[in-house]
Amino acid sequence: MLSYGITDIQSKPSLIKSMDIGEIVDKRAHTTLGYFISAKYESYIRPLIDKIDREKKLEKLKRLQAHQDLEFAEVGVDDGL
């Protein structure tokens, strides 16, 4: 995978048209800003991204539910139950 600097993309926007898959980096801060995926590959990658998003949301929901269960248990103990 090729890495593209944000300043390179800003100075030459037509670079995006030639990109298939690439990593967008900020060379000054030495950080990765994200990844660029061409629309022609979206049909292959979109189901995977959606699956990962669903799994993350389910994990957050389970963590929240466990936290709420603990809060209700504590309230029950405080009430003398």
Secondary structure as GFF3:
##gff-version 3
##sequence-region A 1 81
A	DSSP	beta_strand	2	5	.	.	.	ID=ss1
A	DSSP	alpha_helix	6	11	.	.	.	ID=ss2
A	DSSP	alpha_helix	15	18	.	.	.	ID=ss3
A	DSSP	beta_strand	21	26	.	.	.	ID=ss4
A	DSSP	beta_strand	31	37	.	.	.	ID=ss5
A	DSSP	three_ten_helix	39	41	.	.	.	ID=ss6
A	DSSP	alpha_helix	42	78	.	.	.	ID=ss7
###
